[in-house]
């Protein structure tokens, strides 16, 4: 499974978008959670935490006019998480 993006552009448009496809690419990622008040006696505060995620593609190259250039795809996320004590549910609010 890979990615493929195709575009339809009006022939009168000055936009020059090219189709794009890639076979599955290698991606390195790291993610973490931290609960700074985990020792708190207050259940609401104890289960409050921060989440973060970062990923970047590896070894991608794009062909342009007969040459190649290095290409990267990067994704990141940061947010807040509240775990529900005694329940198998977690609520997260994040910005991507």
Helices and strands as residue ranges (DSSP letters): E 3-5, E 20-22, E 26-34, H 43-46, E 48-58, E 60-64, E 67-71, E 74-83, E 90-95
